[in-house]
Amino acid sequence: MTKFRDATPADIPVMLQLGHAGDARGADTPPLDPATLTDPRYRAAFDEIQADANHRLVVAEQDGDIIGTLQISIIPGLPRFGMKRGVLENVHIRADHRGHGLGSEMVLWAIEQCRHAGCGLVQLTSNKVRLDAHRFYEKLGFEKSHEGFKLFL
């Protein structure tokens, strides 16, 4: 049985490891230095996210093991008569649990959380090289509708 719950500070290292394992660079991804998992900047970011009711860090658990994670952000907006948007970020499932429906279960659960929060739309981005992820999201009903841009500061 999969349980979805709000993350706790103790979950930060596992969440970081899941995100690192899903890095779009694949084999070119530098190894994760375990010493960095306790960097206080992660806890500060966690606390900031947790303090804002429009953001949630979520983990998926099976038999006490964290096997998935994602962030849900609710963004109010003016377009479409003030429609709220749900944004899913950092969606990751542990590699040995992929292909068994857990990712679908987790994303569909997150969509329901967005619906419950009054969102009229759920959106996400996925790195252009993650073609398997694109097929996964399309299977769940997401459409490629926009081109994304980033500017690192």
C-alpha positions, 0 to 999 in steps of 0.5 A: 500500500502506498501512502502519500504524506507531507514531508518532514525535515528528516526526509530531506536527504532521501528526497535529495537522493531521489532528485539526484537519481532522476537528473536529466544528465543521466550518466553525465550526472556528477556523483552526489556527495553524501556530505552535502545532504545536511547542508543547512541551506536545504533545511532553510529551503524546506522551512520556507516551503513548509511555511507557505500554505500554497506549497507542499513537499510530498513523499510516497512511502511503501512499507516505511521506505520513501520511494517517491517525492514531488512538490505541489505549488498552487499559484493564483492568477488573474487569467481565466477569471482568477483561475488557480494553477497547480504546478508539479515540480521535482517528480521522482520515483525510485528507479527500482519502483518505476514501471509498476504504476506508482508514478501514475498513482502519485501524479494522479493523487497530486492532481486530485490535491490541486483539484481540491485546492480549487485549481482549474489547471495542473502544469509541469515542466520536464527536461527535453531529454527525458523522453520517457517522462514525456510519454509518461505525462502524456499517458496521464493526459498532459499535453505539450502546449508551451515551450519553456524557458529558464534564465539562471541567475 
